[in-house]
Amino acid sequence: MPVSLHHPVDILRFNTCGSVDDGKSTLIGRLLYDSKSLMEDQLEALERSADITGGGQINLANLTDGLRAEREQGITIDVAYRYFATPRRKFIIADTPGHVQYTRNMVTGASSANLSIVLVDARLGVIEQSRRHSCIASLLRIPHLVVAVNKMDLVGWSEERFIEICEQFEEFLPRLDIKDVKFIPVSALNGDNVVDASPHSPWYTGPSLLRHLETVHIGSDWNLSEFRLPVQWVNRPNNPKDPRLHDFRGFSGQIAGGVIRVGDPVMALPSGYSSKVKEIWTLDGRLEEAFCPQSITLVLEDDIDVSRGDMLVDPSLLPGSSTELHARICWMHSRPLQRGRRYFIKHTTQTVQAIVESIEHRINVSTLDREPEAPELAMNDIGEIRLRTAKPIIFDAYATNRLTGSFIVIEPGANATVGAGMLYAPTEIARPEYKDFAI
């Protein structure tokens, strides 16, 4: 088969957050509208809803606020996802709610983001919700942050007010583990500095919001040094009519870290069987190398025993393995998390039973301070817990790999997702059960 020359499209995932009525949905609407990323039926729907919700004018927030309750109250409740593209990059937007009651929704929408946009009302400045959402972005290890100072038109495009808000935010930045922070003055309602530069802010010489989104460097956001492939499926077509597929046996999944090339050694965990990469396949054909976060099928030189839930790794850079887990968790269910409760946790491609051994403390997401002696974690709380699993899981620290260092908590019986967790660094590396590779 021919070798594919196709390369993955560069996709930026970002979310908007901030306090209620800071203009998050309007900003996204303006971004879509001015970048000409709307279909004709979407434009017609906006015009039809103008007399109902926009006072005779097009209400750009309606592009993301689809729930009836959202339009009636003028707030965002659920996470809305929108997609658009420019010649430079493709984008996936998560419009997340601002109210403290919906913190869990904000965590869900931001969990896979490369960049977070925190909106600040120029009239109000940095308030508690601004700090809260910035802290959550830091807890989720989102590498890039944009502070969009919105409604600048309501303060007369005052440079002094913009600088004052930047200084308010910078006082809080040392507590956040975010290296890349950008401040942009905007007016989402009028479109100033959203897609095109505004004539109302000659004192601002930086890029517009869209320009920054198009050019921010995200290539180093992924862990490209430690190869990890959680096996999702053993690919056996068993097609007797095609000689190439009759004995084909590959291991499919999404690369969660690192780079893999034909001829590289790999180890299957937890078994410890070793082999080398014979072929790398994607939907578009065969590759000589692949990297995170591509979805691939690996064919190995040896028929080793690998199944769903196992992980193929670089044998020189092994992950951790343990049944004793220390994690930071966001609780998402009305029934609180309590010590001694049993749950299932889904980590990469495997699901195991776990018990909550202890609740270390609750985290004040407005200040990042730890509140000890928490008897339970209520809905929307973020805290640190210790879990014991029924069998060891193969993992990395969330700080070094967001894909192999995260998990979700599932309530038995109801099969509902009740929490999302981020693992701390393992205390010991994985110890393979076997060293040979023959079966």
Order of alpha helices (4+ residues) and beta strands (2+ residues): beta-alpha-alpha-alpha-beta-beta-alpha-beta-alpha-beta-alpha-beta-alpha-beta-beta-alpha-beta-beta-beta-beta-beta-beta-beta-beta-beta-beta-beta-beta-beta-beta-beta-beta-beta
